[in-house]
Amino acid sequence: MLRQNIDQNKYEKRNQLVTFASEFFKHVENGIYEIRIEVGGNIYRIFSFFEANNILILLHAFQKKTQKN
């Protein structure tokens, strides 16, 4: 019973993380992700990738100013 509760808890947390991640992360290509953040009407993009042990490495950030992409 305890094992089942722990497994259910892990499953629920994983689903919450996937929901959170899909709101902010977009897979670009070859393991590169774009993080999208909006603050005060401004949109920012950060390119990143995951290293071993789920470490997030941030590569480049910029403010999105046009609707081209």
C-alpha positions as CSV (number, residue, x, y, z in Angstrom):
1,M,0.0,0.0,0.0
2,L,2.8,2.5,0.9
3,R,4.7,1.6,-2.3
4,Q,1.5,2.2,-4.3
5,N,1.0,5.6,-2.7
6,I,4.7,6.6,-3.4
7,D,4.4,5.5,-7.1
8,Q,1.1,7.4,-7.5
9,N,2.7,10.5,-5.9
10,K,5.7,10.3,-8.4
11,Y,3.3,9.9,-11.3
12,E,1.3,13.0,-10.3
13,K,4.4,15.1,-9.8
14,R,5.8,14.0,-13.2
15,N,2.5,15.0,-14.9
16,Q,2.7,18.4,-13.2
17,L,6.2,18.9,-14.4
18,V,5.3,17.9,-18.0
19,T,2.4,20.4,-17.9
20,F,4.7,23.1,-16.6
21,A,7.4,22.3,-19.1
22,S,5.1,22.3,-22.1
23,E,3.9,25.8,-21.2
24,F,7.4,27.3,-21.2
25,F,9.7,24.9,-23.2
26,K,9.6,24.2,-26.9
27,H,11.9,21.6,-28.6
28,V,13.7,23.3,-31.5
29,E,16.0,20.6,-32.9
30,N,18.8,18.2,-31.9
31,G,18.2,18.5,-28.1
32,I,18.0,22.3,-28.1
33,Y,15.0,23.8,-26.3
34,E,13.6,27.3,-26.4
35,I,12.3,28.7,-23.1
36,R,9.6,31.3,-23.6
37,I,9.0,33.8,-20.8
38,E,6.6,36.9,-20.9
39,V,7.2,39.7,-18.3
40,G,5.4,43.0,-18.4
41,G,4.2,42.5,-22.0
42,N,7.8,41.7,-23.2
43,I,8.6,38.3,-24.6
44,Y,12.0,36.7,-23.9
45,R,13.6,33.6,-25.4
46,I,16.4,31.5,-23.9
47,F,18.0,28.7,-25.9
48,S,19.1,25.8,-23.7
49,F,19.8,22.0,-23.5
50,F,19.8,19.3,-20.8
51,E,23.1,17.8,-19.6
52,A,23.5,14.6,-17.7
53,N,21.5,14.3,-14.4
54,N,18.8,16.7,-15.8
55,I,21.0,19.8,-15.5
56,L,19.7,22.7,-17.6
57,I,22.4,24.6,-19.5
58,L,21.4,28.1,-20.7
59,L,23.0,29.1,-24.0
60,H,21.7,32.4,-25.3
61,A,18.9,34.8,-24.3
62,F,17.2,37.6,-26.2
63,Q,14.1,39.8,-26.2
64,K,11.6,39.0,-29.0
65,K,10.5,42.2,-30.6
66,T,8.7,41.2,-33.7
67,Q,6.1,38.7,-34.8
68,K,8.3,37.3,-37.6
69,N,9.0,33.9,-36.0
